[in-house]
Amino acid sequence: MEMRFLGDTGVRVSVLCLGTMTFGKNQWDMGDLKLPAVKEMVHASLDAGINFIDTADVYSLGESEDLLGQAIQGIRKDLIIATKVRMRMSDKPNEIGLSRHHILNSCDASLKRLRTDYIDLYQVHIWDPVTPLEETLRALEDLVHWGKVRYIGVSNYAAWQVMKALWVSDKHGWVRFQSLQALYNLAFRDIEVELVPLCQDQHLGILPWSPLAFGLLTGKYRRGEPLPQGTRMQGPLKDFLPTDWERLYKIVDVLREIAGDHGMPIAAVALAWLIHKPAVTSVIIGARTMEQLRE
């Protein structure tokens, strides 16, 4: 498995990153993996050369982190573990956002669930329009200083938000974001306009999520046919349905042709396209079954 540097650090991560939204209760109709399946998936990924795993406190409201923490016992030192903070974790008023209060409490809770004393990459999940950036970034600086977090990253920010945060960090001499998670695939390429050039200029590694466009790039959706039964696009993810289906079909037509020429699954071709993008560090893949993971 090819390894690449994470942002402007000396840490190497695999070009594929195991995503964990399918771990735990069936949140957002993503999956419902229990501990035996999680252990099998984590160990199979490590055996295949994947050393990078991404989760978040909000995935199954902590259960994803908890299952991952159990699965990595004995192999923690071989892995780079990333998690996130920002989303609502309960109905209590301060269990949301990027305040110092929520960040510090959430980090401790994630460490406990993950059964580890440090997080390799701690990421802010989405923009917080209420909390001052200085408060957020100082809290992250302190977590790194205390040894609870080694590097910080950002997820789902607009270009101006990333650049503003980097400016604040530089102004105070605080740690900088080293990575950006963003929706990026052959069907959704909006980040190429501003975020990709920004990340290349500022040395942030891009970690694309949903590289198969929620399954749209697997070839299961065909012209003139209804959406397949049981697919996620009939559930909570229907808001991500494309507005230009013909454009999607044309993309899949090309993928299918290339896949046929090389004897590869369509999904593998879509992943290869992303992996070969120079700004991309690691592509986050998720699976509901071992068969999906092997593909």
PESULPE-V753143 format. One record per pair of residues at least 4 apart in sequence whose C-alpha atoms are under 6 Angstrom apart, sorted by the first residue. I is the first residue (numbers start at 1). GAP is how many residues later the second one is. Records with the same first field share a line. If there is no record, write none. Layout:
BEGIN
I->GAP ; GAP
END
This chain:
BEGIN
1->48
2->12 ; 13
3->9 ; 10 ; 11 ; 12
4->8 ; 9
5->6 ; 7
6->5 ; 6 ; 199
7->171 ; 172 ; 196 ; 197 ; 198
8->195
13->39
14->36 ; 37
15->267
16->266 ; 267
17->35 ; 36 ; 265 ; 266 ; 267
18->35 ; 266 ; 267
19->35 ; 265 ; 266 ; 267
20->35
21->38
22->8 ; 9 ; 10 ; 266
23->10 ; 41
24->8 ; 9 ; 36 ; 39 ; 40
25->7 ; 35
26->4 ; 5 ; 6
27->33
28->208
31->257
33->4
35->32
39->32
40->4
45->5
46->4 ; 5
51->28 ; 29
52->27 ; 28
53->28
54->28 ; 29
55->28
56->27 ; 28
57->5
58->4
59->5
60->4
65->4 ; 48 ; 49
66->47 ; 48
69->45 ; 46
72->4
80->40
81->39
82->38 ; 39 ; 40
83->39
84->38 ; 39 ; 40 ; 41
85->39 ; 40
86->10 ; 11 ; 12 ; 39
87->9
88->7 ; 8
89->6
90->5
97->31
98->5 ; 38
99->32 ; 37
100->36 ; 39
102->4
103->4
110->4
111->4 ; 5
118->30 ; 31
119->30
120->29 ; 30 ; 31
121->30 ; 31
122->30 ; 31
123->29 ; 30 ; 31
124->30 ; 31
125->30
126->29 ; 30
133->4
134->4
141->33 ; 34
143->5 ; 6
144->5 ; 6
152->25
153->24 ; 25 ; 26
154->26
155->25 ; 26
156->26
157->4
159->36
160->4
169->4 ; 5 ; 7
178->26
179->25 ; 26 ; 27
180->26 ; 27
181->25 ; 26 ; 27
182->26 ; 27
183->25 ; 26
184->4 ; 5 ; 24
185->26
191->4 ; 5
192->4
199->4 ; 5
205->76
206->74 ; 75
207->75 ; 76
208->75
209->75
210->4
212->5
218->48 ; 49
233->4 ; 5
234->4
252->4
255->4 ; 11
256->10
259->4 ; 5 ; 6 ; 7
287->5 ; 6
END
